[in-house]
């Protein structure tokens, strides 16, 4: 850090402090590519400080060792949750930064952070301010310096930005943007007329949710409200013939159909765990309560990491099952039936819990490729844009 103020915007070429607030970013971006030798890495990790090293990708371990980085670890989400602020880690990570960087004396920095909290959140009530204060006070006791081993031990390799079966354009152009390397693309790689392909969100697996919904078929009444309300179309349902499930992967859940029109079919509800944002709207809207477990419903939030691999296998199998056609057998003026229709607006970049995108998803289910949409500038032009997807 320098002694003179910065009067313009500059891209960082060498960083002596790097904060990684989402552990999953280590799998997606070269976050240490600009790290200066002897710099500091602050890592928000879901693992204990003595367990974090073994969960780092090989290339990250290598960069830490080669550049002699100091590494500090904190489970910021746990700190925030303990103070009743689940998911809100900004003040926690900010406190870590000032404690490590020395930009201000530690006591003065904490005093200024609390002043900022009071100014920013005071209108939300004293309880919100107190919880933020408590999170700040608990931060330093939960931040630890990691002892960096001398050798790389990880066998974890960075996954490709997009799957191998993605179209050529997605492989060559979109993948570069997803990795944050779009500036390296030559002009010749871009579409001549500026027309970009659609349906590309399916290839970008962001893995940003800490928790994802898990379906309980024994409690479910198959109302479709969770499918209907999901802003990112990550919850889907289908009615399929039983013989199509012969090759279903282990853990692929189904239930007997509750449709009078299709009594012999199987109902399945699946979640795209890698695309979910963890907003919990599905749980809030679910009307089916588990009578054997207080507080549980037909859909409940569970940690994403243990479910990621199985969820990806189930989703892949689910997408290969036939879609429900627009047939006259069913009426499409109710939520229960509409849940079976394929949405053509999926996995957008909208905020978690967005209230706009469910409407776009719904009209894409009802009218599909017959739609002509004129869009005005606003949120819709951001989450509906396809750069990267």
KAFEN-V160764 format. One record per pair of residues at least 6 apart in sequence whose ideal C-beta (glycine too) atoms are under 7 Angstrom apart, sorted by the first residue. I is the first residue (numbers start at 0). J is the second residue. D is the distance in Angstrom with one decimal. If there is no record, write none. Layout:
# KAFEN-V160764
<<I & J & D> <I & J & D>>
This chain:
# KAFEN-V160764
<<0 & 100 & 6.9> <0 & 102 & 5.9> <11 & 33 & 5.8> <12 & 33 & 6.4> <13 & 33 & 6.0> <13 & 35 & 4.4> <14 & 33 & 4.8> <14 & 34 & 5.8> <14 & 35 & 6.1> <14 & 38 & 6.3> <15 & 35 & 4.7> <15 & 38 & 4.3> <15 & 39 & 6.7> <16 & 38 & 6.4> <16 & 39 & 5.0> <16 & 100 & 5.8> <17 & 30 & 6.3> <17 & 31 & 6.5> <17 & 34 & 5.7> <17 & 38 & 6.7> <17 & 40 & 5.3> <18 & 41 & 4.4> <18 & 92 & 6.2> <18 & 96 & 6.2> <19 & 25 & 6.4> <19 & 30 & 5.6> <19 & 40 & 6.9> <19 & 41 & 7.0> <19 & 42 & 5.1> <19 & 43 & 6.5> <20 & 43 & 5.0> <20 & 88 & 6.6> <20 & 92 & 5.5> <21 & 43 & 6.8> <21 & 207 & 6.8> <22 & 43 & 6.3> <22 & 44 & 5.4> <22 & 45 & 6.0> <23 & 206 & 4.9> <23 & 207 & 6.6> <24 & 30 & 5.8> <25 & 55 & 6.5> <25 & 56 & 5.9> <25 & 59 & 5.4> <26 & 56 & 6.3> <26 & 157 & 6.0> <26 & 158 & 6.2> <28 & 178 & 6.5> <28 & 179 & 5.3> <31 & 40 & 7.0> <31 & 59 & 6.4> <31 & 62 & 4.2> <34 & 62 & 6.5> <34 & 66 & 5.3> <34 & 68 & 6.1> <36 & 66 & 4.9> <36 & 67 & 5.7> <37 & 67 & 5.3> <38 & 66 & 6.8> <38 & 68 & 5.5> <39 & 68 & 6.7> <39 & 69 & 4.9> <39 & 71 & 6.9> <39 & 99 & 5.8> <40 & 63 & 6.8> <40 & 68 & 5.0> <40 & 70 & 4.8> <41 & 71 & 5.0> <41 & 95 & 5.5> <41 & 96 & 6.7> <41 & 99 & 6.2> <42 & 51 & 6.9> <42 & 70 & 6.3> <42 & 71 & 6.9> <42 & 72 & 5.2> <43 & 73 & 6.2> <43 & 75 & 4.5> <43 & 88 & 6.7> <43 & 92 & 6.5> <44 & 51 & 4.5> <44 & 72 & 5.0> <44 & 74 & 6.2> <45 & 74 & 6.1> <46 & 54 & 5.5> <48 & 72 & 4.4> <48 & 143 & 4.1> <48 & 145 & 5.5> <51 & 72 & 5.2> <51 & 145 & 6.3> <52 & 145 & 6.6> <52 & 148 & 6.4> <53 & 152 & 6.8> <53 & 153 & 6.9> <55 & 153 & 5.7> <56 & 153 & 6.2> <56 & 155 & 4.6> <56 & 156 & 6.6> <56 & 157 & 5.5> <57 & 151 & 6.0> <57 & 153 & 4.3> <57 & 154 & 6.5> <57 & 155 & 5.9> <57 & 156 & 6.1> <58 & 157 & 6.2> <60 & 151 & 4.6> <60 & 152 & 6.9> <60 & 153 & 5.0> <61 & 151 & 5.2> <63 & 70 & 6.2> <63 & 147 & 5.9> <64 & 147 & 6.6> <64 & 151 & 6.5> <69 & 144 & 6.7> <70 & 145 & 4.1> <70 & 147 & 6.0> <71 & 95 & 6.8> <71 & 99 & 6.0> <71 & 142 & 5.7> <71 & 143 & 6.9> <71 & 144 & 5.5> <72 & 143 & 5.5> <72 & 145 & 5.2> <73 & 95 & 6.0> <73 & 141 & 5.5> <73 & 142 & 4.3> <74 & 141 & 6.8> <75 & 88 & 4.0> <75 & 91 & 4.4> <75 & 92 & 5.6> <76 & 86 & 6.9> <76 & 88 & 6.1> <76 & 209 & 6.3> <78 & 91 & 5.2> <78 & 134 & 6.0> <78 & 137 & 5.4> <78 & 138 & 6.1> <78 & 141 & 5.2> <79 & 85 & 6.2> <79 & 86 & 6.8> <79 & 87 & 5.4> <79 & 88 & 5.1> <79 & 91 & 5.8> <79 & 134 & 5.7> <81 & 137 & 6.7> <82 & 130 & 5.0> <82 & 133 & 4.4> <82 & 134 & 4.4> <82 & 137 & 6.4> <83 & 130 & 5.0> <84 & 130 & 5.2> <84 & 131 & 6.9> <84 & 134 & 5.8> <90 & 112 & 6.5> <90 & 116 & 6.3> <90 & 131 & 5.3> <90 & 134 & 5.5> <90 & 135 & 5.6> <91 & 134 & 5.4> <91 & 138 & 5.1> <93 & 112 & 6.1> <94 & 109 & 6.7> <94 & 112 & 6.0> <94 & 135 & 5.1> <94 & 138 & 4.3> <95 & 138 & 6.2> <95 & 142 & 5.4> <97 & 103 & 5.9> <97 & 108 & 3.6> <97 & 112 & 7.0> <98 & 105 & 5.6> <98 & 139 & 5.8> <103 & 111 & 6.9> <109 & 135 & 6.2> <112 & 135 & 5.8> <113 & 132 & 5.9> <113 & 135 & 6.3> <116 & 128 & 6.1> <116 & 131 & 4.5> <116 & 132 & 6.6> <117 & 128 & 5.8> <120 & 127 & 5.0> <120 & 128 & 5.4> <120 & 131 & 6.0> <121 & 128 & 6.0> <160 & 174 & 4.0> <160 & 177 & 4.5> <160 & 178 & 5.0> <161 & 169 & 5.4> <161 & 170 & 6.3> <161 & 173 & 6.6> <161 & 174 & 4.7> <161 & 177 & 6.7> <161 & 202 & 4.4> <161 & 203 & 7.0> <162 & 202 & 6.4> <165 & 202 & 4.5> <168 & 196 & 5.8> <169 & 199 & 5.8> <169 & 202 & 5.1> <171 & 188 & 6.5> <172 & 184 & 6.4> <172 & 188 & 5.3> <173 & 199 & 5.8> <173 & 202 & 6.9> <173 & 387 & 5.3> <173 & 388 & 6.2> <175 & 181 & 5.6> <175 & 183 & 6.4> <175 & 184 & 5.4> <176 & 386 & 6.3> <176 & 387 & 3.6> <177 & 203 & 5.6> <177 & 387 & 4.8> <195 & 385 & 5.0> <197 & 385 & 6.7> <199 & 385 & 5.7> <199 & 388 & 4.3> <200 & 345 & 5.9> <200 & 346 & 3.8> <200 & 347 & 6.6> <200 & 388 & 4.5> <201 & 345 & 6.8> <201 & 346 & 6.5> <202 & 388 & 6.7> <203 & 387 & 6.5> <203 & 388 & 4.5> <204 & 273 & 3.9> <204 & 274 & 6.6> <205 & 274 & 6.8> <206 & 273 & 5.2> <206 & 307 & 6.9> <207 & 276 & 6.1> <208 & 275 & 4.5> <208 & 276 & 5.6> <208 & 277 & 3.3> <208 & 303 & 5.1> <209 & 277 & 5.8> <209 & 302 & 6.9> <209 & 303 & 6.1> <210 & 277 & 5.2> <210 & 300 & 4.2> <210 & 301 & 6.1> <210 & 302 & 5.8> <210 & 303 & 6.0> <211 & 270 & 5.9> <211 & 272 & 4.6> <211 & 275 & 4.5> <211 & 277 & 6.3> <211 & 300 & 6.9> <211 & 301 & 6.7> <211 & 303 & 4.7> <211 & 306 & 6.2> <212 & 234 & 6.6> <212 & 270 & 5.4> <212 & 281 & 5.0> <212 & 282 & 6.4> <212 & 298 & 4.8> <212 & 299 & 6.9> <212 & 300 & 6.0> <213 & 298 & 6.9> <213 & 299 & 5.7> <213 & 301 & 4.7> <214 & 252 & 6.1> <214 & 268 & 4.8> <214 & 270 & 6.9> <214 & 297 & 7.0> <214 & 298 & 5.5> <215 & 289 & 6.8> <215 & 297 & 5.2> <215 & 298 & 6.9> <215 & 299 & 6.9> <216 & 252 & 5.2> <216 & 253 & 6.8> <216 & 254 & 3.9> <218 & 287 & 5.2> <218 & 289 & 4.9> <218 & 296 & 6.8> <218 & 297 & 4.1> <219 & 254 & 6.4> <219 & 268 & 7.0> <219 & 287 & 5.9> <219 & 297 & 4.0> <220 & 287 & 4.8> <220 & 297 & 6.9> <221 & 257 & 4.7> <221 & 266 & 5.6> <222 & 286 & 6.5> <222 & 334 & 6.8> <222 & 335 & 5.9> <223 & 236 & 6.5> <223 & 334 & 4.8> <223 & 335 & 4.9> <223 & 337 & 6.9> <223 & 338 & 3.1> <224 & 284 & 4.7> <224 & 285 & 6.5> <224 & 286 & 6.8> <224 & 334 & 6.1> <225 & 234 & 5.2> <225 & 281 & 3.8> <225 & 284 & 6.2> <225 & 285 & 5.7> <225 & 298 & 5.3> <226 & 234 & 5.0> <226 & 235 & 6.4> <226 & 236 & 5.4> <226 & 338 & 4.0> <227 & 334 & 4.9> <227 & 337 & 6.9> <227 & 338 & 6.2> <227 & 357 & 7.0> <228 & 280 & 5.0> <228 & 281 & 6.3> <228 & 284 & 4.8> <228 & 357 & 6.0> <229 & 280 & 6.8> <229 & 281 & 5.9> <230 & 278 & 6.6> <230 & 280 & 6.9> <230 & 349 & 5.8> <230 & 352 & 6.3> <230 & 353 & 4.1> <230 & 356 & 4.5> <230 & 357 & 5.6> <231 & 274 & 6.2> <231 & 275 & 6.9> <231 & 276 & 5.9> <231 & 346 & 5.5> <231 & 347 & 6.2> <231 & 349 & 6.9> <231 & 356 & 6.9> <232 & 342 & 4.5> <232 & 344 & 6.6> <232 & 345 & 3.9> <232 & 346 & 6.5> <232 & 360 & 5.1> <233 & 270 & 5.9> <233 & 271 & 4.1> <233 & 274 & 4.8> <233 & 275 & 4.6> <233 & 346 & 7.0> <234 & 268 & 6.8> <234 & 270 & 5.5> <234 & 281 & 5.8> <235 & 269 & 5.8> <235 & 317 & 6.9> <236 & 266 & 6.6> <236 & 267 & 6.7> <236 & 268 & 4.5> <236 & 338 & 5.0> <236 & 339 & 6.2> <237 & 267 & 5.7> <237 & 320 & 5.6> <237 & 323 & 6.5> <237 & 339 & 6.4> <238 & 256 & 5.7> <238 & 258 & 6.5> <238 & 261 & 5.2> <238 & 264 & 4.4> <238 & 266 & 5.7> <238 & 323 & 6.4> <238 & 339 & 6.1> <239 & 264 & 6.1> <239 & 265 & 5.6> <239 & 267 & 6.7> <239 & 320 & 5.2> <239 & 321 & 6.9> <240 & 264 & 6.1> <241 & 265 & 5.3> <243 & 320 & 6.0> <244 & 253 & 6.4> <244 & 265 & 6.2> <247 & 316 & 5.9> <248 & 312 & 4.6> <248 & 313 & 6.0> <248 & 316 & 5.6> <250 & 309 & 5.0> <250 & 313 & 6.3> <251 & 313 & 5.1> <251 & 316 & 6.2> <252 & 267 & 6.6> <253 & 265 & 4.4> <253 & 266 & 6.5> <253 & 267 & 4.6> <254 & 266 & 5.0> <255 & 265 & 6.9> <256 & 262 & 6.1> <256 & 264 & 4.5> <256 & 265 & 6.5> <256 & 266 & 5.0> <257 & 266 & 6.9> <260 & 328 & 5.2> <260 & 329 & 6.2> <267 & 317 & 6.8> <269 & 313 & 5.6> <269 & 314 & 5.8> <269 & 317 & 4.2> <270 & 310 & 6.5> <271 & 314 & 5.0> <272 & 303 & 5.9> <272 & 306 & 5.4> <272 & 307 & 5.9> <272 & 310 & 3.4> <272 & 311 & 7.0> <273 & 307 & 6.6> <273 & 311 & 6.0> <274 & 346 & 4.6> <276 & 351 & 3.8> <277 & 351 & 6.3> <278 & 351 & 4.0> <278 & 352 & 3.7> <279 & 300 & 5.9> <280 & 352 & 5.7> <281 & 298 & 5.3> <282 & 296 & 6.2> <282 & 298 & 5.8> <282 & 299 & 6.4> <282 & 300 & 5.9> <285 & 296 & 4.4> <285 & 297 & 5.4> <285 & 298 & 5.0> <287 & 296 & 5.8> <287 & 297 & 3.8> <288 & 296 & 5.7> <289 & 295 & 3.9> <289 & 296 & 6.3> <322 & 341 & 4.5> <323 & 339 & 4.0> <323 & 340 & 6.1> <329 & 336 & 4.6> <330 & 336 & 6.2> <331 & 337 & 5.8> <331 & 365 & 6.3> <337 & 364 & 5.9> <340 & 364 & 4.0> <341 & 364 & 6.8> <342 & 360 & 4.6> <342 & 363 & 5.3> <342 & 364 & 5.0> <343 & 363 & 4.0> <343 & 367 & 5.8> <344 & 359 & 4.7> <344 & 360 & 4.8> <344 & 363 & 4.3> <347 & 356 & 5.5> <347 & 382 & 4.3> <347 & 383 & 6.5> <348 & 381 & 6.8> <348 & 382 & 4.5> <349 & 355 & 6.9> <349 & 356 & 4.8> <349 & 382 & 3.8> <355 & 378 & 6.2> <355 & 379 & 6.7> <356 & 382 & 6.7> <362 & 370 & 6.5> <363 & 370 & 6.7> <374 & 380 & 5.9> <374 & 383 & 6.6>>
